[in-house]
Amino acid sequence: MRRYGEVGGDQLAAAFTLQAFLSIFPLILVAIAVVGFVAAGSHTDVAGHLVKQLGLKGESAKMLTDAVASARFRIPDSAERFTPDGWFKTGDIATIDAEGYIQITDRTKDVIKSGGEFMSSVALESLIMGHPDVLEAAVIAVPHPKWIERPLACVVPKPGAAGRLTERDVIEFLRPQVARWMLPDEVVFIDAVPKTGVGKFDKKVLRERFKHWTPKA
């Protein structure tokens, strides 16, 4: 979706057109653009209810939205997911480019925090699944005594590739595509990535399965 105008003067008209569109079709967007975004911590109401504020750190952001109920039924602590001024913290991590486009890149609980750097598990998964012998891949954070967390790649080979696909194959496939510090510390091969009831990767199952993982000597 294109960015419609900037905050200020007559240029707001196009932005309000976008706001009206979002109020009618709020669920069809995968990525949206902030209208009138100026600087880290600034507010804008022009883009409608999907985005109000982005708490920025460099080019990364935690997305906030007010298009939700104030709490969940029979879940008392759900109110803690809201900011003091009523914005629900979605738990999504997003990036903003120079033109104001927003791309959701990961969930806060799935981001890997390694040695002061944050890496997207989704980005690594997408790259790994580009390997011709990989069917599925889920990347999780595992504890590390020096770096706090490191990425562990759980890979499902395509039929016929099991036993042929190696950890080295996956790492060498990734090497020219990512910084060295983003390379997984280990690649483990599994039969299938566990799924939730709606078909999403259930990483909490994998985190429990590999909670006692230790770095290679």
C-alpha positions as CSV (number, residue, x, y, z in Angstrom):
1,M,0.0,0.0,0.0
2,R,1.4,3.4,-0.9
3,R,1.9,6.2,1.6
4,Y,-0.8,8.8,1.1
5,G,0.5,12.3,1.8
6,E,2.1,13.9,4.8
7,V,0.8,15.5,7.9
8,G,0.1,19.1,7.4
9,G,-2.1,21.4,5.3
10,D,-4.3,20.1,2.4
11,Q,-2.2,17.0,2.1
12,L,-4.2,15.4,4.9
13,A,-7.2,14.8,2.6
14,A,-5.6,11.8,0.9
15,A,-4.7,10.4,4.3
16,F,-8.2,10.6,5.5
17,T,-9.3,8.8,2.4
18,L,-7.0,6.0,3.4
19,Q,-8.4,6.2,7.0
20,A,-11.9,5.7,5.7
21,F,-10.7,2.7,3.6
22,L,-9.1,1.1,6.6
23,S,-12.2,1.5,8.7
24,I,-14.2,-0.5,6.1
25,F,-11.6,-3.1,5.2
26,P,-9.4,-3.5,8.4
27,L,-8.5,-7.1,7.9
28,I,-7.1,-7.3,4.4
29,L,-3.8,-5.6,5.1
30,V,-0.5,-7.5,5.6
31,A,1.7,-4.4,5.5
32,I,0.8,-0.8,5.9
33,A,2.5,2.6,5.7
34,V,2.6,5.2,8.5
35,V,1.3,8.5,7.2
36,G,3.0,11.5,8.6
37,F,5.6,9.6,10.5
38,V,8.3,12.0,11.6
39,A,10.6,10.6,14.3
40,A,11.0,8.0,17.0
41,G,8.3,8.1,19.6
42,S,6.1,10.5,17.6
43,H,2.3,10.0,17.4
44,T,0.1,10.1,14.4
45,D,-3.7,9.5,14.2
46,V,-3.9,10.1,10.5
47,A,-3.4,6.5,9.4
48,G,-6.6,5.4,11.2
49,H,-6.8,2.7,13.9
50,L,-4.3,0.2,12.7
51,V,-1.2,2.2,13.6
52,K,-0.9,5.0,16.1
53,Q,2.6,4.8,17.5
54,L,5.7,2.8,16.8
55,G,8.3,2.6,19.6
56,L,11.4,2.7,17.4
57,K,15.0,1.5,17.9
58,G,16.9,2.2,14.7
59,E,14.7,0.8,11.9
60,S,12.9,-1.7,14.1
61,A,9.6,-1.1,15.8
62,K,7.1,-2.6,18.2
63,M,3.7,-2.3,16.6
64,L,0.8,-0.8,18.6
65,T,-2.8,-0.8,17.6
66,D,-6.1,0.5,19.1
67,A,-8.4,-1.7,16.9
68,V,-8.9,-4.3,19.7
69,A,-11.0,-4.8,22.8
70,S,-9.8,-3.4,26.1
71,A,-9.2,-6.8,27.6
72,R,-9.9,-10.5,27.1
73,F,-12.7,-12.3,28.7
74,R,-11.7,-14.3,31.8
75,I,-8.0,-13.3,31.4
76,P,-7.4,-10.8,34.1
77,D,-3.8,-9.9,33.2
78,S,-4.6,-9.2,29.6
79,A,-4.9,-5.6,30.4
80,E,-1.2,-5.5,31.0
81,R,-0.7,-5.8,27.2
82,F,-1.9,-2.1,26.9
83,T,0.0,1.1,27.1
84,P,-1.0,3.8,29.7
85,D,-2.9,5.6,26.9
86,G,-4.8,2.6,25.8
87,W,-2.8,1.1,22.9
88,F,-2.6,-2.7,22.7
89,K,0.9,-4.0,22.2
90,T,0.5,-6.6,19.4
91,G,3.8,-8.3,20.1
92,D,4.9,-7.7,16.5
93,I,8.2,-6.4,15.4
94,A,8.3,-4.3,12.2
95,T,10.7,-2.3,10.1
96,I,10.1,1.1,8.5
97,D,11.9,2.0,5.2
98,A,12.8,5.4,4.0
99,E,9.4,5.8,2.2
100,G,7.4,5.0,5.4
101,Y,6.5,1.5,4.5
102,I,6.0,-1.0,7.4
103,Q,6.9,-4.6,7.1
104,I,6.1,-7.0,10.0
105,T,9.2,-9.1,10.4
106,D,8.7,-11.2,13.6
107,R,7.1,-11.7,17.0
108,T,8.8,-10.2,20.0
109,K,8.8,-13.6,21.7
110,D,10.5,-15.2,18.7
111,V,13.2,-12.6,18.0
112,I,16.7,-13.9,18.8
113,K,18.7,-11.6,21.1
114,S,22.4,-12.4,20.6
115,G,25.3,-10.4,21.9
116,G,23.4,-7.1,21.8
117,E,22.0,-7.8,18.3
118,F,18.4,-8.7,17.4
119,M,17.8,-11.1,14.5
120,S,14.6,-12.2,12.9
121,S,13.8,-15.9,13.2
122,V,11.3,-15.5,10.3
123,A,14.0,-14.0,8.0
124,L,16.3,-17.0,8.7
125,E,13.5,-19.4,8.2
126,S,12.6,-17.9,4.8
127,L,16.2,-18.1,3.6
128,I,16.6,-21.7,4.8
129,M,13.4,-22.8,3.1
130,G,14.8,-21.4,-0.1
131,H,17.2,-24.4,-0.2
132,P,15.9,-26.9,-2.8
133,D,16.1,-29.8,-0.3
134,V,14.3,-28.1,2.6
135,L,10.5,-28.6,3.1
136,E,10.1,-26.6,6.4
137,A,12.3,-24.7,8.8
138,A,11.7,-23.2,12.2
139,V,14.4,-21.2,13.9
140,I,14.3,-20.7,17.7
141,A,16.4,-19.0,20.3
142,V,18.4,-21.2,22.6
143,P,20.3,-20.0,25.7
144,H,24.0,-19.4,25.3
145,P,26.5,-18.8,28.1
146,K,28.3,-16.0,26.3
147,W,25.9,-14.5,23.7
148,I,22.7,-14.9,25.8
149,E,20.8,-16.5,22.9
150,R,21.8,-18.1,19.7
151,P,19.7,-19.4,16.7
152,L,19.0,-23.1,16.4
153,A,17.6,-24.2,13.1
154,C,15.1,-27.0,13.1
155,V,14.8,-28.3,9.5
156,V,12.5,-30.8,7.8
157,P,14.1,-32.2,4.6
158,K,12.0,-32.7,1.5
159,P,11.0,-36.3,0.8
160,G,14.0,-38.1,-0.6
161,A,16.4,-35.6,0.9
162,A,16.5,-37.1,4.4
163,G,20.0,-38.5,5.0
164,R,21.4,-36.5,2.1
165,L,20.9,-33.0,3.4
166,T,23.5,-32.1,6.0
167,E,24.0,-29.3,8.5
168,R,27.0,-28.1,6.3
169,D,24.7,-27.9,3.3
170,V,22.3,-25.6,5.1
171,I,25.0,-23.4,6.7
172,E,26.9,-23.0,3.4
173,F,23.6,-22.1,1.7
174,L,23.0,-19.3,4.2
175,R,26.6,-18.0,4.4
176,P,26.6,-15.7,1.4
177,Q,23.1,-14.4,2.4
178,V,23.5,-13.3,6.0
179,A,26.1,-11.8,8.3
180,R,28.3,-14.4,10.0
181,W,26.8,-13.7,13.4
182,M,23.4,-14.7,12.1
183,L,24.4,-18.2,11.0
184,P,22.7,-20.8,13.2
185,D,25.0,-22.4,15.8
186,E,23.5,-25.8,14.9
187,V,21.0,-27.3,12.4
188,V,18.9,-30.2,13.7
189,F,16.8,-32.3,11.5
190,I,13.2,-33.2,12.6
191,D,10.3,-35.1,11.0
192,A,7.9,-32.1,11.1
193,V,7.6,-28.7,12.6
194,P,4.9,-28.7,15.2
195,K,1.8,-26.6,14.3
196,T,-0.9,-24.8,16.2
197,G,-4.6,-25.4,15.6
198,V,-4.6,-22.8,12.9
199,G,-1.5,-24.2,11.2
200,K,1.2,-21.8,12.4
201,F,4.6,-23.0,13.6
202,D,4.3,-23.8,17.3
203,K,7.7,-22.7,18.5
204,K,6.9,-23.1,22.1
205,V,6.9,-26.8,21.6
206,L,10.3,-26.6,19.9
207,R,11.7,-24.4,22.7
208,E,10.5,-26.9,25.3
209,R,12.0,-29.8,23.3
210,F,15.4,-28.1,23.0
211,K,15.5,-26.3,26.3
212,H,18.5,-28.3,27.4
213,W,20.5,-27.7,24.2
214,T,24.1,-26.9,24.8
215,P,26.6,-25.3,22.4
216,K,29.0,-27.6,20.6
217,A,32.5,-27.7,22.1
